[in-house]
Amino acid sequence: MIKNILRQCFVFFVCYSLVFAPILRAGQLSLPSSDLVAPEITQKKYVDTVEKNKDHNITVTVKDNVGVKQVVLYYRVIGTEAYKTQAMHNIKGSDDYRAKIKSSSIQSPGIEYYVQAMDHAGNTLLHGYSFSPLSVKTVGAGAAIASSGEIKKNAEEDDDEGGLFSNKWFWIGLGVIVVGAAAGGGGGGGGGEPTATLSLTTAEPVQ
């Protein structure tokens, strides 16, 4: 009889476990995590160009109230659809994470990327987005300096081409002279004679 009672208790315990175990697990999963704060990502130095046949380093700063689990870089060649992934490694003794994109993965016109950081509770944050990534254009060696010099040279040439007629004070002085001449001519006439009105249209001074 004792064996029967023990057997019935064991069967009851097994049935109870099978019925209520999923409910208990679901309740545990539904409990909110104590860490609800996502990591913060900043990029102190954003470089938007890379020389052809050169590697490109990307460094971001990631901070979290508890701890950072992983930081992943998503990148692709501009004009393509699929992103490649690469883990960003922590620089020892700091909150900085760095990844290097090899020159073999960089093609003209350049690359675009975004960064995802995750903490130990699963909270994530993005720096850039898949639909709106950060871009890095490929340039030739010294192209950025040459481009700046060309812009400066063109600006100087534009100033020379304007010469005297681009000076606003020239037009203001000319207007004063014309108005004075018109006033002097009008004041010398007799009583009932009609007074002529002189109008002068000039181009607007160049700022």
JOZIGI-V727901 format. One record per helix or strand of 2 or more residues. SS is the DSSP state (hx for helix, st for strand). FROM is the first residue (numbers start at 1). TO is the last residue. If there is no record, write none. Layout:
BEGIN
ss = (SS,SS)
from = (FROM,FROM)
to = (TO,TO)
END
This chain:
BEGIN
ss = (hx,st,st,st,st,st,st,st,hx,st,st,st,hx,hx)
from = (2,40,49,56,68,84,89,96,103,110,124,134,143,168)
to = (30,42,51,63,77,87,90,101,105,119,127,139,166,187)
END
